[in-house]
Amino acid sequence: MNKSTPKIYRTTNWSSYNRALINRGNIAIWFDPATQWYAPSKGKQGRNQTYSDAAI
């Protein structure tokens, strides 16, 4: 069986492509000081969660 050659995609809009590469690693995170970081005790057996679901 012969493998077909992969398609080659050529970039036509270089300015947009370069901006996309720069923004690829950009992660914006907002922290709300009123967020409950530590999980409350549930009163059940076993270990409690350390962090709340909102913090994760």
PQR file with spaces between the fields and no chain letter, atoms N, CA, C, O and H, PARSE charges and radii, in Angstrom:
ATOM       1  N    MET     1       0.842   -1.182    0.000 -0.4000 1.5000
ATOM       2  CA   MET     1       0.000    0.000    0.000 -0.0000 2.0000
ATOM       3  C    MET     1       0.885    1.243    0.000  0.5500 1.7000
ATOM       4  O    MET     1       1.859    1.330    0.748 -0.5500 1.4000
ATOM       5  N    ASN     2       0.543    2.159   -0.814 -0.4000 1.5000
ATOM       6  CA   ASN     2       1.283    3.410   -0.885 -0.0000 2.0000
ATOM       7  C    ASN     2       0.651    4.441    0.033  0.5500 1.7000
ATOM       8  O    ASN     2      -0.569    4.596    0.074 -0.5500 1.4000
ATOM       9  H    ASN     2      -0.248    2.088   -1.421  0.4000 1.0000
ATOM      10  N    LYS     3       1.489    5.130    0.754 -0.4000 1.5000
ATOM      11  CA   LYS     3       0.986    6.208    1.602 -0.0000 2.0000
ATOM      12  C    LYS     3       0.862    7.466    0.769  0.5500 1.7000
ATOM      13  O    LYS     3       1.747    7.790   -0.023 -0.5500 1.4000
ATOM      14  H    LYS     3       2.480    5.004    0.720  0.4000 1.0000
ATOM      15  N    SER     4      -0.234    8.167    0.951 -0.4000 1.5000
ATOM      16  CA   SER     4      -0.387    9.415    0.213 -0.0000 2.0000
ATOM      17  C    SER     4       0.485   10.485    0.859  0.5500 1.7000
ATOM      18  O    SER     4       0.716   10.464    2.068 -0.5500 1.4000
ATOM      19  H    SER     4      -0.953    7.904    1.594  0.4000 1.0000
ATOM      20  N    THR     5       0.956   11.396    0.065 -0.4000 1.5000
ATOM      21  CA   THR     5       1.808   12.459    0.597 -0.0000 2.0000
ATOM      22  C    THR     5       0.958   13.432    1.400  0.5500 1.7000
ATOM      23  O    THR     5      -0.160   13.755    0.997 -0.5500 1.4000
ATOM      24  H    THR     5       0.769   11.414   -0.917  0.4000 1.0000
ATOM      25  N    PRO     6       1.467   13.898    2.516 -0.5600 1.5000
ATOM      26  CA   PRO     6       0.683   14.838    3.330  0.2800 2.0000
ATOM      27  C    PRO     6       0.543   16.180    2.619  0.5500 1.7000
ATOM      28  O    PRO     6       1.422   16.603    1.868 -0.5500 1.4000
ATOM      29  N    LYS     7      -0.579   16.830    2.874 -0.4000 1.5000
ATOM      30  CA   LYS     7      -0.813   18.138    2.276 -0.0000 2.0000
ATOM      31  C    LYS     7       0.073   19.175    2.952  0.5500 1.7000
ATOM      32  O    LYS     7       0.339   19.098    4.151 -0.5500 1.4000
ATOM      33  H    LYS     7      -1.293   16.486    3.484  0.4000 1.0000
ATOM      34  N    ILE     8       0.513   20.122    2.185 -0.4000 1.5000
ATOM      35  CA   ILE     8       1.334   21.205    2.711 -0.0000 2.0000
ATOM      36  C    ILE     8       0.466   22.453    2.776  0.5500 1.7000
ATOM      37  O    ILE     8      -0.071   22.902    1.764 -0.5500 1.4000
ATOM      38  H    ILE     8       0.297   20.185    1.210  0.4000 1.0000
ATOM      39  N    TYR     9       0.335   23.002    3.962 -0.4000 1.5000
ATOM      40  CA   TYR     9      -0.454   24.210    4.150 -0.0000 2.0000
ATOM      41  C    TYR     9       0.491   25.399    4.196  0.5500 1.7000
ATOM      42  O    TYR     9       1.422   25.432    5.000 -0.5500 1.4000
ATOM      43  H    TYR     9       0.771   22.638    4.784  0.4000 1.0000
ATOM      44  N    ARG    10       0.254   26.343    3.356 -0.4000 1.5000
ATOM      45  CA   ARG    10       1.098   27.531    3.300 -0.0000 2.0000
ATOM      46  C    ARG    10       0.375   28.695    3.962  0.5500 1.7000
ATOM      47  O    ARG    10      -0.822   28.895    3.760 -0.5500 1.4000
ATOM      48  H    ARG    10      -0.503   26.315    2.703  0.4000 1.0000
ATOM      49  N    THR    11       1.115   29.456    4.751 -0.4000 1.5000
ATOM      50  CA   THR    11       0.550   30.616    5.426 -0.0000 2.0000
ATOM      51  C    THR    11       0.479   31.777    4.454  0.5500 1.7000
ATOM      52  O    THR    11       1.457   32.111    3.784 -0.5500 1.4000
ATOM      53  H    THR    11       2.088   29.294    4.915  0.4000 1.0000
ATOM      54  N    THR    12      -0.704   32.389    4.390 -0.4000 1.5000
ATOM      55  CA   THR    12      -0.872   33.537    3.500 -0.0000 2.0000
ATOM      56  C    THR    12      -0.987   34.839    4.272  0.5500 1.7000
ATOM      57  O    THR    12      -0.661   35.901    3.741 -0.5500 1.4000
ATOM      58  H    THR    12      -1.498   32.118    4.934  0.4000 1.0000
ATOM      59  N    ASN    13      -1.443   34.778    5.512 -0.4000 1.5000
ATOM      60  CA   ASN    13      -1.602   35.980    6.322 -0.0000 2.0000
ATOM      61  C    ASN    13      -0.575   35.921    7.455  0.5500 1.7000
ATOM      62  O    ASN    13      -0.882   35.461    8.555 -0.5500 1.4000
ATOM      63  H    ASN    13      -1.707   33.916    5.944  0.4000 1.0000
ATOM      64  N    TRP    14       0.628   36.383    7.181 -0.4000 1.5000
ATOM      65  CA   TRP    14       1.725   36.235    8.130 -0.0000 2.0000
ATOM      66  C    TRP    14       1.541   37.066    9.386  0.5500 1.7000
ATOM      67  O    TRP    14       1.931   36.624   10.467 -0.5500 1.4000
ATOM      68  H    TRP    14       0.877   36.757    6.287  0.4000 1.0000
ATOM      69  N    SER    15       0.962   38.254    9.284 -0.4000 1.5000
ATOM      70  CA   SER    15       0.804   39.085   10.483 -0.0000 2.0000
ATOM      71  C    SER    15      -0.150   38.423   11.472  0.5500 1.7000
ATOM      72  O    SER    15       0.105   38.420   12.676 -0.5500 1.4000
ATOM      73  H    SER    15       0.645   38.614    8.407  0.4000 1.0000
ATOM      74  N    SER    16      -1.234   37.868   10.973 -0.4000 1.5000
ATOM      75  CA   SER    16      -2.178   37.168   11.843 -0.0000 2.0000
ATOM      76  C    SER    16      -1.547   35.900   12.422  0.5500 1.7000
ATOM      77  O    SER    16      -1.754   35.581   13.593 -0.5500 1.4000
ATOM      78  H    SER    16      -1.441   37.871    9.995  0.4000 1.0000
ATOM      79  N    TYR    17      -0.788   35.190   11.615 -0.4000 1.5000
ATOM      80  CA   TYR    17      -0.123   33.969   12.064 -0.0000 2.0000
ATOM      81  C    TYR    17       0.879   34.271   13.177  0.5500 1.7000
ATOM      82  O    TYR    17       0.943   33.542   14.167 -0.5500 1.4000
ATOM      83  H    TYR    17      -0.620   35.449   10.665  0.4000 1.0000
ATOM      84  N    ASN    18       1.652   35.327   13.023 -0.4000 1.5000
ATOM      85  CA   ASN    18       2.638   35.697   14.038 -0.0000 2.0000
ATOM      86  C    ASN    18       1.969   36.110   15.338  0.5500 1.7000
ATOM      87  O    ASN    18       2.446   35.758   16.417 -0.5500 1.4000
ATOM      88  H    ASN    18       1.600   35.919   12.219  0.4000 1.0000
ATOM      89  N    ARG    19       0.865   36.856   15.254 -0.4000 1.5000
ATOM      90  CA   ARG    19       0.126   37.238   16.468 -0.0000 2.0000
ATOM      91  C    ARG    19      -0.434   36.006   17.165  0.5500 1.7000
ATOM      92  O    ARG    19      -0.425   35.932   18.394 -0.5500 1.4000
ATOM      93  H    ARG    19       0.477   37.142   14.378  0.4000 1.0000
ATOM      94  N    ALA    20      -0.919   35.043   16.394 -0.4000 1.5000
ATOM      95  CA   ALA    20      -1.461   33.814   16.977 -0.0000 2.0000
ATOM      96  C    ALA    20      -0.372   33.028   17.700  0.5500 1.7000
ATOM      97  O    ALA    20      -0.626   32.445   18.755 -0.5500 1.4000
ATOM      98  H    ALA    20      -0.926   35.104   15.396  0.4000 1.0000
ATOM      99  N    LEU    21       0.835   33.006   17.145 -0.4000 1.5000
ATOM     100  CA   LEU    21       1.938   32.311   17.816 -0.0000 2.0000
ATOM     101  C    LEU    21       2.321   32.994   19.120  0.5500 1.7000
ATOM     102  O    LEU    21       2.638   32.326   20.104 -0.5500 1.4000
ATOM     103  H    LEU    21       1.041   33.479   16.288  0.4000 1.0000
ATOM     104  N    ILE    22       2.294   34.315   19.130 -0.4000 1.5000
ATOM     105  CA   ILE    22       2.626   35.054   20.351 -0.0000 2.0000
ATOM     106  C    ILE    22       1.570   34.812   21.416  0.5500 1.7000
ATOM     107  O    ILE    22       1.896   34.616   22.586 -0.5500 1.4000
ATOM     108  H    ILE    22       2.037   34.857   18.330  0.4000 1.0000
ATOM     109  N    ASN    23       0.297   34.827   21.009 -0.4000 1.5000
ATOM     110  CA   ASN    23      -0.798   34.666   21.971 -0.0000 2.0000
ATOM     111  C    ASN    23      -1.026   33.221   22.374  0.5500 1.7000
ATOM     112  O    ASN    23      -1.785   32.964   23.308 -0.5500 1.4000
ATOM     113  H    ASN    23       0.033   34.987   20.058  0.4000 1.0000
ATOM     114  N    ARG    24      -0.402   32.281   21.708 -0.4000 1.5000
ATOM     115  CA   ARG    24      -0.616   30.868   22.021 -0.0000 2.0000
ATOM     116  C    ARG    24      -0.235   30.553   23.461  0.5500 1.7000
ATOM     117  O    ARG    24      -0.942   29.803   24.133 -0.5500 1.4000
ATOM     118  H    ARG    24       0.214   32.490   20.949  0.4000 1.0000
ATOM     119  N    GLY    25       0.861   31.110   23.941 -0.4000 1.5000
ATOM     120  CA   GLY    25       1.316   30.835   25.294 -0.0000 2.0000
ATOM     121  C    GLY    25       0.817   31.829   26.318  0.5500 1.7000
ATOM     122  O    GLY    25       1.222   31.768   27.478 -0.5500 1.4000
ATOM     123  H    GLY    25       1.435   31.720   23.395  0.4000 1.0000
ATOM     124  N    ASN    26      -0.047   32.739   25.925 -0.4000 1.5000
ATOM     125  CA   ASN    26      -0.550   33.766   26.828 -0.0000 2.0000
ATOM     126  C    ASN    26      -1.741   33.224   27.612  0.5500 1.7000
ATOM     127  O    ASN    26      -2.770   32.877   27.033 -0.5500 1.4000
ATOM     128  H    ASN    26      -0.377   32.789   24.982  0.4000 1.0000
ATOM     129  N    ILE    27      -1.595   33.155   28.911 -0.4000 1.5000
ATOM     130  CA   ILE    27      -2.678   32.684   29.765 -0.0000 2.0000
ATOM     131  C    ILE    27      -3.044   33.815   30.719  0.5500 1.7000
ATOM     132  O    ILE    27      -2.211   34.286   31.493 -0.5500 1.4000
ATOM     133  H    ILE    27      -0.758   33.437   29.381  0.4000 1.0000
ATOM     134  N    ALA    28      -4.270   34.232   30.652 -0.4000 1.5000
ATOM     135  CA   ALA    28      -4.740   35.295   31.538 -0.0000 2.0000
ATOM     136  C    ALA    28      -5.573   34.659   32.650  0.5500 1.7000
ATOM     137  O    ALA    28      -6.551   33.963   32.378 -0.5500 1.4000
ATOM     138  H    ALA    28      -4.947   33.849   30.023  0.4000 1.0000
ATOM     139  N    ILE    29      -5.186   34.897   33.886 -0.4000 1.5000
ATOM     140  CA   ILE    29      -5.882   34.330   35.037 -0.0000 2.0000
ATOM     141  C    ILE    29      -6.292   35.467   35.957  0.5500 1.7000
ATOM     142  O    ILE    29      -5.484   36.332   36.295 -0.5500 1.4000
ATOM     143  H    ILE    29      -4.391   35.463   34.107  0.4000 1.0000
ATOM     144  N    TRP    30      -7.548   35.455   36.354 -0.4000 1.5000
ATOM     145  CA   TRP    30      -8.038   36.459   37.290 -0.0000 2.0000
ATOM     146  C    TRP    30      -8.308   35.782   38.629  0.5500 1.7000
ATOM     147  O    TRP    30      -8.919   34.715   38.690 -0.5500 1.4000
ATOM     148  H    TRP    30      -8.204   34.752   36.079  0.4000 1.0000
ATOM     149  N    PHE    31      -7.845   36.418   39.694 -0.4000 1.5000
ATOM     150  CA   PHE    31      -8.067   35.906   41.035 -0.0000 2.0000
ATOM     151  C    PHE    31      -9.048   36.805   41.754  0.5500 1.7000
ATOM     152  O    PHE    31      -8.890   38.026   41.777 -0.5500 1.4000
ATOM     153  H    PHE    31      -7.349   37.285   39.644  0.4000 1.0000
ATOM     154  N    ASP    32     -10.055   36.198   42.338 -0.4000 1.5000
ATOM     155  CA   ASP    32     -11.036   36.932   43.121 -0.0000 2.0000
ATOM     156  C    ASP    32     -10.681   36.738   44.589  0.5500 1.7000
ATOM     157  O    ASP    32     -10.677   35.604   45.067 -0.5500 1.4000
ATOM     158  H    ASP    32     -10.183   35.206   42.319  0.4000 1.0000
ATOM     159  N    PRO    33     -10.381   37.815   45.320 -0.5600 1.5000
ATOM     160  CA   PRO    33      -9.986   37.650   46.721  0.2800 2.0000
ATOM     161  C    PRO    33     -11.093   37.074   47.603  0.5500 1.7000
ATOM     162  O    PRO    33     -10.810   36.544   48.678 -0.5500 1.4000
ATOM     163  N    ALA    34     -12.344   37.169   47.165 -0.4000 1.5000
ATOM     164  CA   ALA    34     -13.450   36.655   47.974 -0.0000 2.0000
ATOM     165  C    ALA    34     -13.679   35.157   47.762  0.5500 1.7000
ATOM     166  O    ALA    34     -14.534   34.568   48.423 -0.5500 1.4000
ATOM     167  H    ALA    34     -12.574   37.600   46.292  0.4000 1.0000
ATOM     168  N    THR    35     -12.940   34.544   46.864 -0.4000 1.5000
ATOM     169  CA   THR    35     -13.106   33.117   46.591 -0.0000 2.0000
ATOM     170  C    THR    35     -12.663   32.301   47.800  0.5500 1.7000
ATOM     171  O    THR    35     -11.644   32.588   48.428 -0.5500 1.4000
ATOM     172  H    THR    35     -12.246   35.023   46.327  0.4000 1.0000
ATOM     173  N    GLN    36     -13.453   31.282   48.106 -0.4000 1.5000
ATOM     174  CA   GLN    36     -13.099   30.400   49.216 -0.0000 2.0000
ATOM     175  C    GLN    36     -12.066   29.399   48.699  0.5500 1.7000
ATOM     176  O    GLN    36     -12.390   28.524   47.895 -0.5500 1.4000
ATOM     177  H    GLN    36     -14.281   31.050   47.595  0.4000 1.0000
ATOM     178  N    TRP    37     -10.827   29.532   49.161 -0.4000 1.5000
ATOM     179  CA   TRP    37      -9.742   28.711   48.640 -0.0000 2.0000
ATOM     180  C    TRP    37      -9.730   27.315   49.234  0.5500 1.7000
ATOM     181  O    TRP    37      -9.504   26.341   48.517 -0.5500 1.4000
ATOM     182  H    TRP    37     -10.564   30.243   49.814  0.4000 1.0000
ATOM     183  N    TYR    38      -9.966   27.205   50.518 -0.4000 1.5000
ATOM     184  CA   TYR    38      -9.891   25.904   51.175 -0.0000 2.0000
ATOM     185  C    TYR    38     -11.280   25.306   51.314  0.5500 1.7000
ATOM     186  O    TYR    38     -12.242   26.009   51.624 -0.5500 1.4000
ATOM     187  H    TYR    38     -10.149   27.997   51.100  0.4000 1.0000
ATOM     188  N    ALA    39     -11.376   24.011   51.085 -0.4000 1.5000
ATOM     189  CA   ALA    39     -12.663   23.324   51.119 -0.0000 2.0000
ATOM     190  C    ALA    39     -13.152   23.188   52.554  0.5500 1.7000
ATOM     191  O    ALA    39     -12.358   22.912   53.453 -0.5500 1.4000
ATOM     192  H    ALA    39     -10.595   23.440   50.834  0.4000 1.0000
ATOM     193  N    PRO    40     -14.439   23.377   52.779 -0.5600 1.5000
ATOM     194  CA   PRO    40     -14.982   23.200   54.127  0.2800 2.0000
ATOM     195  C    PRO    40     -15.066   21.715   54.480  0.5500 1.7000
ATOM     196  O    PRO    40     -15.104   20.859   53.597 -0.5500 1.4000
ATOM     197  N    SER    41     -15.093   21.427   55.758 -0.4000 1.5000
ATOM     198  CA   SER    41     -15.214   20.056   56.228 -0.0000 2.0000
ATOM     199  C    SER    41     -16.616   19.550   55.921  0.5500 1.7000
ATOM     200  O    SER    41     -17.598   20.256   56.149 -0.5500 1.4000
ATOM     201  H    SER    41     -15.062   22.122   56.476  0.4000 1.0000
ATOM     202  N    LYS    42     -16.712   18.311   55.397 -0.4000 1.5000
ATOM     203  CA   LYS    42     -18.012   17.750   55.030 -0.0000 2.0000
ATOM     204  C    LYS    42     -18.607   16.906   56.154  0.5500 1.7000
ATOM     205  O    LYS    42     -19.789   16.566   56.104 -0.5500 1.4000
ATOM     206  H    LYS    42     -15.914   17.738   55.212  0.4000 1.0000
ATOM     207  N    GLY    43     -17.816   16.565   57.159 -0.4000 1.5000
ATOM     208  CA   GLY    43     -18.317   15.776   58.272 -0.0000 2.0000
ATOM     209  C    GLY    43     -18.438   14.293   57.959  0.5500 1.7000
ATOM     210  O    GLY    43     -19.081   13.560   58.711 -0.5500 1.4000
ATOM     211  H    GLY    43     -16.856   16.842   57.200  0.4000 1.0000
ATOM     212  N    LYS    44     -17.844   13.841   56.883 -0.4000 1.5000
ATOM     213  CA   LYS    44     -17.899   12.428   56.516 -0.0000 2.0000
ATOM     214  C    LYS    44     -16.552   11.781   56.808  0.5500 1.7000
ATOM     215  O    LYS    44     -15.574   12.462   57.115 -0.5500 1.4000
ATOM     216  H    LYS    44     -17.322   14.436   56.273  0.4000 1.0000
ATOM     217  N    GLN    45     -16.518   10.453   56.707 -0.4000 1.5000
ATOM     218  CA   GLN    45     -15.268    9.741   56.921 -0.0000 2.0000
ATOM     219  C    GLN    45     -14.325    9.972   55.754  0.5500 1.7000
ATOM     220  O    GLN    45     -14.754   10.238   54.631 -0.5500 1.4000
ATOM     221  H    GLN    45     -17.312    9.900   56.457  0.4000 1.0000
ATOM     222  N    GLY    46     -13.058    9.869   56.032 -0.4000 1.5000
ATOM     223  CA   GLY    46     -12.051   10.026   54.994 -0.0000 2.0000
ATOM     224  C    GLY    46     -11.442   11.407   55.038  0.5500 1.7000
ATOM     225  O    GLY    46     -11.859   12.279   55.800 -0.5500 1.4000
ATOM     226  H    GLY    46     -12.709    9.653   56.944  0.4000 1.0000
ATOM     227  N    ARG    47     -10.469   11.573   54.216 -0.4000 1.5000
ATOM     228  CA   ARG    47      -9.745   12.844   54.185 -0.0000 2.0000
ATOM     229  C    ARG    47     -10.567   13.917   53.475  0.5500 1.7000
ATOM     230  O    ARG    47     -11.201   13.656   52.453 -0.5500 1.4000
ATOM     231  H    ARG    47     -10.130   10.864   53.597  0.4000 1.0000
ATOM     232  N    ASN    48     -10.544   15.104   54.022 -0.4000 1.5000
ATOM     233  CA   ASN    48     -11.237   16.219   53.394 -0.0000 2.0000
ATOM     234  C    ASN    48     -10.445   16.721   52.197  0.5500 1.7000
ATOM     235  O    ASN    48      -9.235   16.516   52.101 -0.5500 1.4000
ATOM     236  H    ASN    48     -10.029   15.316   54.853  0.4000 1.0000
ATOM     237  N    GLN    49     -11.145   17.377   51.295 -0.4000 1.5000
ATOM     238  CA   GLN    49     -10.461   18.012   50.180 -0.0000 2.0000
ATOM     239  C    GLN    49      -9.625   19.156   50.722  0.5500 1.7000
ATOM     240  O    GLN    49     -10.013   19.811   51.689 -0.5500 1.4000
ATOM     241  H    GLN    49     -12.128   17.543   51.373  0.4000 1.0000
ATOM     242  N    THR    50      -8.489   19.397   50.107 -0.4000 1.5000
ATOM     243  CA   THR    50      -7.640   20.496   50.542 -0.0000 2.0000
ATOM     244  C    THR    50      -8.141   21.809   49.980  0.5500 1.7000
ATOM     245  O    THR    50      -8.283   22.788   50.713 -0.5500 1.4000
ATOM     246  H    THR    50      -8.174   18.865   49.321  0.4000 1.0000
ATOM     247  N    TYR    51      -8.412   21.838   48.677 -0.4000 1.5000
ATOM     248  CA   TYR    51      -8.848   23.067   48.023 -0.0000 2.0000
ATOM     249  C    TYR    51     -10.276   22.908   47.522  0.5500 1.7000
ATOM     250  O    TYR    51     -10.702   21.811   47.163 -0.5500 1.4000
ATOM     251  H    TYR    51      -8.296   21.043   48.082  0.4000 1.0000
ATOM     252  N    SER    52     -11.004   24.007   47.501 -0.4000 1.5000
ATOM     253  CA   SER    52     -12.383   23.961   47.030 -0.0000 2.0000
ATOM     254  C    SER    52     -12.417   23.796   45.516  0.5500 1.7000
ATOM     255  O    SER    52     -11.412   24.003   44.836 -0.5500 1.4000
ATOM     256  H    SER    52     -10.657   24.899   47.793  0.4000 1.0000
ATOM     257  N    ASP    53     -13.576   23.423   44.999 -0.4000 1.5000
ATOM     258  CA   ASP    53     -13.730   23.259   43.554 -0.0000 2.0000
ATOM     259  C    ASP    53     -13.559   24.590   42.831  0.5500 1.7000
ATOM     260  O    ASP    53     -13.088   24.618   41.694 -0.5500 1.4000
ATOM     261  H    ASP    53     -14.392   23.255   45.552  0.4000 1.0000
ATOM     262  N    ALA    54     -13.931   25.680   43.469 -0.4000 1.5000
ATOM     263  CA   ALA    54     -13.786   27.000   42.851 -0.0000 2.0000
ATOM     264  C    ALA    54     -12.315   27.360   42.688  0.5500 1.7000
ATOM     265  O    ALA    54     -11.940   28.010   41.712 -0.5500 1.4000
ATOM     266  H    ALA    54     -14.314   25.657   44.393  0.4000 1.0000
ATOM     267  N    ALA    55     -11.485   26.948   43.627 -0.4000 1.5000
ATOM     268  CA   ALA    55     -10.065   27.264   43.548 -0.0000 2.0000
ATOM     269  C    ALA    55      -9.375   26.447   42.462  0.5500 1.7000
ATOM     270  O    ALA    55      -8.419   26.908   41.838 -0.5500 1.4000
ATOM     271  H    ALA    55     -11.789   26.420   44.420  0.4000 1.0000
ATOM     272  N    ILE    56      -9.860   25.249   42.246 -0.4000 1.5000
ATOM     273  CA   ILE    56      -9.252   24.395   41.227 -0.0000 2.0000
ATOM     274  C    ILE    56      -9.688   24.852   39.869  0.5500 1.7000
ATOM     275  O    ILE    56      -9.288   24.266   38.863 -0.5500 1.4000
ATOM     276  H    ILE    56     -10.637   24.874   42.752  0.4000 1.0000
